[in-house]
């Protein structure tokens, strides 16, 4: 019996203790005070804003292209011969004047040809004079002895015609000899520079041999590809050609030369005749006068051929457009508006021009709208916002619901963080 009671105690004691703990927990939980549910007040997000205003706007297009010569030719020999002289300026990158002799060929054979042609002309001229005398004598004899009308052969007219033809042929031979002699002195018809040199002193060249490549320095051009939207911004027709009434659109060129940004001025003078089938763009041609002279003095550096430049072309003007900071644009066509009631509204706008600094819109916002320019996470219509000016000062009085948070460091930190992000943008 004692063993049975002992087993009951061993098994029942833990169960009794467990039930005692559960009872005590229930009693304490029932007696504990209930926590009051605090009402959560939404805190508005501080944002920097700028006021939208209408103003005249000059649209522009920015694109890039390479500087190329307007006139560039291969310098070739028209006659054969050995090169006996090379101008010191006829080197890669050398400058030369219009008509300056760049290469001279051996001309002894051509001088001999001129001498022979001159002798032939003298002989032909003497034969013509002799034939003229004989023809005059024949006319006199017929006048004194002949009867009726004399034949052409009697008056030696065929002989006269042949003598004149012989003289003309001899004169042509002389002119050809002199022309070939002049072609031993190879020049360029313009002032320019040498891009490449292909022949040198002592080399024998034949007709058509390439001696070098040269280009004119009075004017260069830049070919700029334009999309359909950029053509619309410039209001540029597909077959544009500058004339007296429309001298062309101003173009502002810039490039980094030796670590320094240089600027040149040019004119959009024409567009190409066809659209590129690969890129679906049309190229506009910018011309720059005197790139190695006056333009170089103005910019501090020449607009060298082969330089890759950025071009900004002035386009059409808009009388009533709204210009906003580039940071105001969200995505492709949205802006955030901080409304007077302290809520956020997302507006879809019509964008007609953008750059790294600005965005130009014509619809979607109205003058006086407060456009958000600082970053804003989780933006949604109706979201509470607090508009700040550029100095970080509130534009509207704070709601009473926010009084209890005025002195909290979290709000000040949030404003400072928003101001830092706005300045970074």
Steps between C-alpha positions, in 0.01 A plus 500: 500500500779738590665432163178582315461829683862587426452445127189721500694776672790472253271519198242748632727758658637646169149520355377685809790745479427565129131570569601733783725706269224523236251620759738763633576628141127534423436690823793739441404559134144586598620740765761679279408850368400515128731702263329786324522500114683814382368673190764509220534841338640508143807721468531696172816465291706816459566584133666786317284669237530757223212707367401444138488813281451563128777674306642524145735211428766453233510131413825339397638166388828357626678235294852395406705461183847499348673794334577426133642714218257664264756464217746211494686355201772255401806682366599311182751533215364571150831418325777252566841577636739479791435720801779759523353737762272464803374807685606499868133563586394187312500280811223350707322793665687766300333826394522637146369795298281484192717450189814420701719235331492189716678252269707555185582230244803479278415726200791463253300283258208740511723802433640322194147429383421871530809590295406255225145628496621861475720407201207328332284809552771717344524272196122489460476877529771544232321254269178694544672830416655345190165355395330837554759661266450238233123533523526878456726451196252253352215752536704769329593270209139398450390859508743591220486188284199293591145518376181443700492376859812325633468164675589452864795285405630775268488751783674244729217506756539128599872556554420802719253297706756225547767747612261652754409152631865408531562816702201433727618142559851618583358760738288233673807279538684794658211569736491134602876497561477812714204352691691179573796708611280696741360172637844406628431763771227348720291743706165510683231752396424600859662587831511193719679231691657166414313204646734232362817485286542206260811583288839652561817631339655282228192285446381443142127551453269455206181678395233457769746401773385610846748735666299584812165611639424864583198698619396866500512693828265784409197303619418172675175319566338282766240240404242461779239219505151619599199292601146577391426664837813716475402611149164608644672689783713687246202540264741389229363388162635184339650698210644800681752723320622831641444807283505879530162518672584207731878491557479197731459407866768595754691202635722506808781244496712385793772244561761412758839592354811428708292484817316828439153557355508711180204657321442593134210649307357364174188497284264222401498559125331193350364153559597183316287377214401164648419327828754246620333158454697348790447761773184664359652841563569794271826689523526877516819672386668766716763719334769697684698776331879526531543227766880544515494881494236729645298220658816362663588841643150541647489153657866481597549185291440402135199289409717217373382249243412170670401664829181360659280788615171556679263732316205695641270635228245771570146391412155652501371731773196439722313792653317317781690200628586391853865434579573277799820361651596163357457347848126577481438242228408152626535225247423608145202732549399546865544772763398518866290799611484605866144626536387773738310250717826323584451200273691375198360479147670317212457679166578370154663773287582563134879522467638670189864547598738368763863552591725427795386822669137559398177356365251699289132406523193645329215314673427315822582775751378853549682819602521518877512123553760399754715237329699259718871498413640282780500119517184342640461130571172317469324797340124461454201726443372642829826443685565761773786736418644817646627749238835671564662783305858495374626607846315219677233728651139367506266669253186406696427502877535157653176318594407481869528122485871541452559728801608211718774417250645849457782449743577146396848464349364248245307773316799734486718216382246414232501863373879512501515167313251629239697824457823304451337278236357803321838671487657179367249495214 
